Amino acid sequence: MDLEREGGRGANQLRPIDCTRNVLSRAHGSASCSHGETRVLAAVYGPKAGTKKNENPEKACIEVIWKPKTGQIGKSEKEFEMILKRTLQNICLLTVHPNTTTSIIVQVVHDDGSLLPCAIHAACAALVDAGIPLKYLAVAICCCLTESGQIILDPSKLEEQRMKGFVCIAFPSSIQSVISQGSADVGGESVGNGVITSLTHGVMPVDDYFQCVEQGRAAIIPLSNILKKRLQSQPASKQSKAG
């Protein structure tokens, strides 16, 4: 039996997605991303000389600062901050600007579910806008497991709260179509079928987890194309404001 979702969406149907670069004037790079009613702003500052304490000075340091819509940062926000940092460390070419720190500030504007994928896409777009060298983009999706065992994609906040378990998965996607031709410091690493990031909450049997991975992998192909279309290269003069 098919699950009835708000707005009449099918189990694998994503909400409308939008992503816009260069939305803040004082940041080296910035972006706004929305998944349905969920919206996140990201700003990039750097690279700046020097690394944070306990970081490797032979590589670039990535710093992520997560700002909730209201109030102080809590346990779940700290977890998202850590996961986002690890995701960005994975996709950035850290050897290009050693002994530097690039700061990414993520501001939650509204959370109506699938917040972490939205934040990942906003951060990636802001890094592209700042001209930070990347190996590939991270394209993420959230999958939920209902009490009846059905898997749904891109859940709303209400759907997340009703689910038995959910997983956020980020996959690599080629960056070549969203950078200007001839840009320096572009990673030549091939994009495989691996998983960059995987975060689970609640109860999810192993078989269901791998089913989520497969359904998520199928969904990120059109999702990746949508994001790349939104992030088409700007004129070369705007490509790297950090330089």
NUGUKOL-668622 format. One record per residue (C-alpha): residue number from 1; x, y, z; residue in one letter. Coordinates in pm, 1 decimal. Layout:
BEGIN
NUM; X; Y; Z; A
...
This chain:
BEGIN
1; 0.0; 0.0; 0.0; M
2; 141.7; 336.5; -102.8; D
3; 196.7; 590.9; 170.4; L
4; -3.6; 909.8; 136.7; E
5; 233.5; 1206.3; 165.6; R
6; 164.6; 1573.0; 215.6; E
7; 114.6; 1746.2; -117.5; G
8; 43.0; 1414.5; -288.3; G
9; 410.2; 1329.7; -341.5; R
10; 515.4; 978.5; -434.7; G
11; 758.7; 784.5; -215.6; A
12; 1057.0; 875.7; -438.7; N
13; 939.5; 1224.5; -534.8; Q
14; 1159.0; 1515.9; -421.9; L
15; 1035.8; 1861.6; -331.3; R
16; 1129.2; 2157.7; -554.9; P
17; 1497.4; 2247.3; -517.9; I
18; 1665.3; 2581.1; -576.7; D
19; 2024.5; 2698.5; -527.2; C
20; 2166.8; 3044.5; -592.7; T
21; 2528.9; 3159.8; -572.2; R
22; 2675.5; 3500.4; -483.3; N
23; 2394.5; 3610.7; -249.6; V
24; 2612.5; 3791.3; 9.7; L
25; 2838.3; 4080.5; -85.2; S
26; 3102.2; 4061.8; 191.2; R
27; 3174.4; 3688.6; 186.1; A
28; 3438.7; 3537.8; -43.8; H
29; 3169.7; 3296.3; -157.6; G
30; 2804.1; 3248.4; -67.5; S
31; 2492.7; 3056.1; -161.7; A
32; 2129.7; 3006.6; -69.5; S
33; 1972.2; 2662.7; -107.1; C
34; 1616.0; 2543.7; -53.1; S
35; 1450.4; 2202.0; -51.0; H
36; 1079.7; 2275.3; -41.3; G
37; 1032.9; 2499.1; 262.8; E
38; 1373.8; 2408.7; 409.7; T
39; 1624.4; 2686.3; 341.8; R
40; 1991.5; 2736.7; 431.4; V
41; 2239.6; 3018.2; 368.2; L
42; 2613.4; 2946.5; 349.2; A
43; 2904.1; 3191.9; 349.7; A
44; 3271.5; 3113.4; 283.7; V
45; 3560.5; 3320.4; 419.2; Y
46; 3914.3; 3236.3; 314.6; G
47; 4147.6; 3074.3; 260.9; P
48; 4324.9; 3272.4; 533.0; K
49; 4683.5; 3213.8; 648.5; A
50; 4732.8; 2970.3; 935.0; G
51; 4549.2; 2661.9; 1057.5; T
52; 4351.4; 2587.4; 1371.8; K
53; 4502.4; 2411.6; 1672.4; K
54; 4564.0; 2037.3; 1620.2; N
55; 4519.2; 2068.4; 1242.1; E
56; 4782.8; 1952.9; 991.7; N
57; 4973.1; 2263.2; 864.8; P
58; 5068.5; 2074.5; 547.9; E
59; 4704.3; 2080.2; 442.0; K
60; 4425.5; 2335.7; 431.8; A
61; 4197.0; 2348.7; 734.6; C
62; 3818.7; 2349.5; 690.5; I
63; 3618.8; 2516.3; 966.7; E
64; 3239.1; 2486.5; 982.6; V
65; 3023.4; 2706.7; 1202.8; I
66; 2658.3; 2599.0; 1225.7; W
67; 2404.8; 2863.7; 1324.6; K
68; 2050.2; 2749.4; 1409.2; P
69; 1748.9; 2961.0; 1318.7; K
70; 1701.6; 3058.8; 1684.2; T
71; 1873.4; 2994.3; 2014.9; G
72; 2203.4; 2826.5; 2092.7; Q
73; 2357.5; 2536.4; 1905.9; I
74; 2244.9; 2203.0; 2051.8; G
75; 2355.5; 1839.8; 2034.3; K
76; 2195.1; 1766.5; 1695.8; S
77; 2334.7; 2088.8; 1546.3; E
78; 2684.5; 2001.8; 1672.0; K
79; 2649.5; 1661.6; 1506.5; E
80; 2545.1; 1825.0; 1177.5; F
81; 2838.8; 2067.2; 1209.5; E
82; 3082.0; 1777.6; 1251.9; M
83; 2931.8; 1574.2; 965.7; I
84; 2934.2; 1875.3; 734.0; L
85; 3298.5; 1946.9; 818.1; K
86; 3398.7; 1588.3; 740.1; R
87; 3201.3; 1597.7; 415.0; T
88; 3370.2; 1919.4; 301.2; L
89; 3714.3; 1789.6; 402.5; Q
90; 3647.4; 1491.1; 178.9; N
91; 3556.5; 1694.8; -130.5; I
92; 3809.5; 1980.9; -99.3; C
93; 4163.3; 1962.1; -241.1; L
94; 4336.9; 2025.3; 89.9; L
95; 4690.3; 2020.6; -50.3; T
96; 4642.6; 2318.7; -283.6; V
97; 4650.4; 2586.3; -9.6; H
98; 4844.8; 2430.3; 281.3; P
99; 4859.9; 2603.3; 619.5; N
100; 4541.5; 2800.6; 553.5; T
101; 4191.8; 2799.1; 702.0; T
102; 3868.3; 2828.4; 507.6; T
103; 3563.4; 2902.0; 722.4; S
104; 3211.6; 2805.4; 616.5; I
105; 2926.4; 2960.3; 812.0; I
106; 2593.4; 2780.9; 773.7; V
107; 2280.3; 2970.8; 874.4; Q
108; 1955.2; 2777.9; 902.2; V
109; 1673.4; 2998.9; 773.1; V
110; 1395.6; 2739.7; 803.0; H
111; 1389.7; 2365.9; 877.7; D
112; 1108.3; 2163.7; 723.0; D
113; 1301.5; 1837.5; 696.3; G
114; 1607.3; 1709.5; 505.6; S
115; 1809.6; 1989.0; 663.9; L
116; 2154.7; 1830.2; 636.4; L
117; 2133.4; 1763.9; 258.1; P
118; 2018.8; 2123.4; 207.8; C
119; 2314.5; 2248.8; 415.4; A
120; 2558.6; 2028.7; 221.2; I
121; 2434.3; 2168.5; -110.3; H
122; 2447.6; 2528.9; 16.0; A
123; 2804.3; 2479.9; 144.8; A
124; 2917.8; 2319.0; -182.5; C
125; 2766.8; 2602.7; -384.7; A
126; 2935.0; 2863.1; -162.2; A
127; 3272.6; 2689.1; -202.3; L
128; 3228.7; 2688.6; -580.5; V
129; 3135.8; 3057.9; -562.1; D
130; 3453.7; 3131.0; -363.9; A
131; 3671.9; 2943.8; -613.3; G
132; 3787.0; 2688.4; -354.3; I
133; 3939.1; 2389.9; -540.9; P
134; 3721.9; 2078.8; -511.4; L
135; 3769.9; 1716.9; -614.8; K
136; 3396.4; 1684.3; -677.1; Y
137; 3062.4; 1805.5; -549.1; L
138; 2870.4; 1632.0; -271.4; A
139; 2507.5; 1561.1; -363.0; V
140; 2301.8; 1445.4; -66.1; A
141; 1959.7; 1302.6; 4.9; I
142; 1762.6; 1192.2; 309.3; C
143; 1577.4; 858.9; 311.9; C
144; 1323.6; 754.2; 576.3; C
145; 1192.1; 413.5; 680.3; L
146; 824.7; 406.8; 782.5; T
147; 681.9; 181.2; 1053.7; E
148; 537.7; -34.3; 773.5; S
149; 881.2; -76.9; 615.1; G
150; 833.5; 160.1; 320.8; Q
151; 1119.5; 389.1; 215.3; I
152; 1048.6; 752.5; 127.4; I
153; 1289.0; 1017.6; -1.5; L
154; 1333.1; 1383.7; 95.7; D
155; 1105.6; 1377.3; 403.1; P
156; 943.8; 1685.8; 551.4; S
157; 997.9; 1765.3; 920.2; K
158; 667.3; 1602.9; 1013.6; L
159; 753.5; 1290.4; 816.8; E
160; 1094.7; 1267.8; 987.2; E
161; 927.3; 1279.1; 1328.5; Q
162; 691.5; 994.5; 1237.1; R
163; 955.3; 764.4; 1088.3; M
164; 1109.0; 451.5; 1236.3; K
165; 1453.4; 560.0; 1117.9; G
166; 1622.9; 777.7; 860.1; F
167; 1956.5; 808.7; 685.8; V
168; 2128.9; 1102.0; 516.8; C
169; 2363.2; 995.2; 236.1; I
170; 2600.2; 1208.8; 28.6; A
171; 2743.0; 1086.8; -302.2; F
172; 3022.7; 1236.3; -517.8; P
173; 2927.9; 1413.5; -839.5; S
174; 3154.6; 1562.0; -1106.1; S
175; 3221.7; 1935.5; -1073.0; I
176; 3338.1; 1988.3; -1431.3; Q
177; 3009.6; 2134.1; -1557.9; S
178; 2989.1; 2405.7; -1289.9; V
179; 3339.3; 2554.7; -1314.4; I
180; 3473.1; 2787.7; -1579.5; S
181; 3685.6; 2638.7; -1853.7; Q
182; 4054.5; 2670.1; -1777.5; G
183; 4007.8; 2728.4; -1404.2; S
184; 4318.0; 2655.8; -1202.3; A
185; 4340.3; 2399.2; -922.8; D
186; 4057.8; 2179.3; -1043.9; V
187; 4072.3; 1825.6; -913.6; G
188; 4118.5; 1551.7; -1167.6; G
189; 3998.2; 1277.0; -939.6; E
190; 3751.5; 1040.5; -1101.5; S
191; 3404.1; 1018.9; -953.9; V
192; 3307.2; 668.7; -854.1; G
193; 2996.5; 517.2; -699.8; N
194; 3110.5; 553.6; -340.1; G
195; 2941.0; 720.3; -44.5; V
196; 3101.4; 1034.1; 100.8; I
197; 2878.9; 1070.2; 404.6; T
198; 2627.2; 845.5; 579.0; S
199; 2440.1; 948.1; 893.9; L
200; 2164.9; 731.4; 1044.1; T
201; 1913.1; 794.3; 1321.8; H
202; 1658.0; 562.4; 1474.3; G
203; 1615.1; 194.1; 1391.0; V
204; 1708.2; 73.0; 1043.1; M
205; 1789.5; -291.4; 955.9; P
206; 2095.2; -347.6; 736.4; V
207; 1891.7; -461.2; 433.7; D
208; 1678.0; -147.8; 453.5; D
209; 1988.7; 68.6; 483.3; Y
210; 2133.6; -70.5; 160.6; F
211; 1795.8; -29.7; -7.7; Q
212; 1805.9; 337.3; 98.9; C
213; 2152.1; 368.4; -52.3; V
214; 2032.6; 228.0; -385.5; E
215; 1718.9; 442.4; -398.3; Q
216; 1920.7; 745.3; -293.5; G
217; 2183.4; 677.3; -559.4; R
218; 1914.0; 662.4; -828.0; A
219; 1757.0; 986.6; -704.3; A
220; 2078.4; 1190.8; -697.2; I
221; 2126.9; 1163.3; -1074.3; I
222; 1839.8; 1402.3; -1156.3; P
223; 1909.4; 1593.5; -833.0; L
224; 2272.1; 1644.5; -936.6; S
225; 2163.6; 1770.3; -1278.3; N
226; 1924.9; 2020.8; -1118.7; I
227; 2193.5; 2152.9; -883.2; L
228; 2453.4; 2180.7; -1160.0; K
229; 2210.6; 2371.7; -1377.0; K
230; 2155.5; 2617.0; -1090.0; R
231; 2532.2; 2652.2; -1037.5; L
232; 2644.3; 2718.9; -1392.2; Q
233; 2970.4; 2912.0; -1402.2; S
234; 2973.9; 3286.5; -1349.4; Q
235; 3211.1; 3518.3; -1539.7; P
236; 3578.3; 3457.9; -1462.5; A
237; 3607.8; 3785.7; -1272.4; S
238; 3365.8; 3651.3; -1011.0; K
239; 3491.8; 3296.9; -1007.2; Q
240; 3739.1; 3344.7; -719.4; S
241; 3678.4; 3633.6; -487.0; K
242; 3917.4; 3484.0; -232.8; A
243; 4220.2; 3547.2; -452.4; G
